[in-house]
Amino acid sequence: MPTSYESVAIFTSQYSAEEVNHAIGEYRKLLNALGASIVHEEFWGLKQLAYPIEKQTTGYYWVVEYTGNGNVVEKLELALKRDENALRFLTTRLDKYAVKYNEDRRNGIVGPIRRKAAQDAAAAEAAAQALAEPPRERPTLVRREKEAPQVT
């Protein structure tokens, strides 16, 4: 039975975006050649690192979720170790709860997409409510003039 995995790789910022996309394409081909099926992948682009890695402060992030056997993970990690432009990588095995969470996140049920959708819905509701309500009458302000001081 295939197991679900998620791998995150950080590539050096000395690459251009096209070179990073080419390298990611090679890793995709490797995963497919090893019999893994890619469930989902995200290219986060150039991000600031939390701390310098090999004197680099920025890097290109790539996240891929795939299913396969342990042999696939070994081969992918070996290829990433050999790539001098890969600063760091991490592979985790996903349990059924993590797989469900990732699926819900992609569908917008949980995570930042849901929060943004909720904010948009609240803004649309407020706008609709503002249009539905008749304008309130403003109280009229009465201006009093100051009385002149009396001189005796």
N, C-alpha and C positions, 0 to 999 in steps of 0.2 A: 504494500500500500504506500503510495507516495506521501511524503511529509511536506508540510508547508514551511517555507523559509522566507526571511526578509533580510536583504543585504543592503548596507549603506556604504558607499564609497566616496571618498573625497579626493578629487584630482587637483593637481597644482594649478595655480592661477597663471602660470607662465604659458599654459596652453591657451589657444584661442578657442572660442565657443565651437567652431567647426571641427577642430581637432578633438575636442572632448566628445562631441557627438559621434565622430568617427570611431573613437576608442570604445564608446558605449555600444555602438553598433557591433563591434567585434565581440564584446562580452555577450551581447544578445545572441549572436551566431553561436558562440561557445555553449551557452545554456541550451539552445535548441538542438545543437549537435549531440549533447550529452543526454538528451531525452527529457529535459525539464520543460515544463510549460509555464510561461510567464503569465501570471495572473494580472499584475498591475505594475506599472513603473512610473516614476515621477523624476523629472529633472528639475531640481530646485534652482539651478543657476549658480552664479557667483555669490558667495556668502562670506561674511566676516567670521573667522574662527574664534572660539572662546579663548584660546591661547595659541601662541606660535608653535607650528609643527615644522621642523626642518627650516627654520627662519622664514616661514611663510605665514602671513596673517590672513590670507583669503584663500578660498578654494571653491571648486565646482562640486556641488553635491548631487549624487545620483542614488535614488532609492528604488529597489526592485523587489517585488514579492513574487515568488515562484514556488512551484511544487516539483518535487523530485526525490531521489534517494540521497543518502549521505555522500555517495561518490561524486555527485554533482557539486556539492559544497566544497569538497576537497579540491576538485579541479578548478573551480572558480577562484577560491582563495589562493591557490598556487599561481594562477595567472595574475591575480592582483599583486601578489608578493613580488613577482618578476617584473611588473610594470614599474619603472622608476618614477613615473608621473602620478602614481597613486600614493597619496600621502598616508591615508588611513582607510581601513575598511572594518566592518563589523557585520557578522552574520548571526542571526538568531533564529531558533526554531520556534514556530508559532503554534501555540495550542489552539483548541477550538474556540476559546474566548477571544483570542487575539485575531483570529481569522474573521470571526463575526464582527468584531469592532472595526477592523479595516474595511470590511464590506459595508458596514453602516456609515463609516466616514466617507467612503466614496459615493454613497447614495445620498449624502447630505442629512442623514438622520442625527448624527452626533458630530461634534467638532466645530471648528471655526466657520464652516459653511452654514451650519445650522444657526449659529449665533447671528451671522450676517443676514440670513433669511428671516430670522425672527425680528431683527431690527428693521429690515425693509418692510415687513408686514405691519409692524407697529407704526412706522412712519406713514404707510399708506392708509391705515385705519384712522390715524389722527387727521390726515388730510381729508378723508371722506367725511369724518365727523364735523370738521370745520366747515365743509361745504353744505352739510345737511342742516346745521343749526342756523336759525335766523340770527342776524347780527343783534347784539344787545344794545339797548338804548343807553347812551351815556348820560349820566346825570349832568344837568347844566350847572355850571359854576356861576355863582353870583359874585361879582366883584364889588367890594365895598371900598369906597373912597375914604381916605383918612380925613377925619375932621381937623380943621385948623385949630390950633390951640387958642383959647380965648384969653385975651389980655384984659385985665381989669384995672 
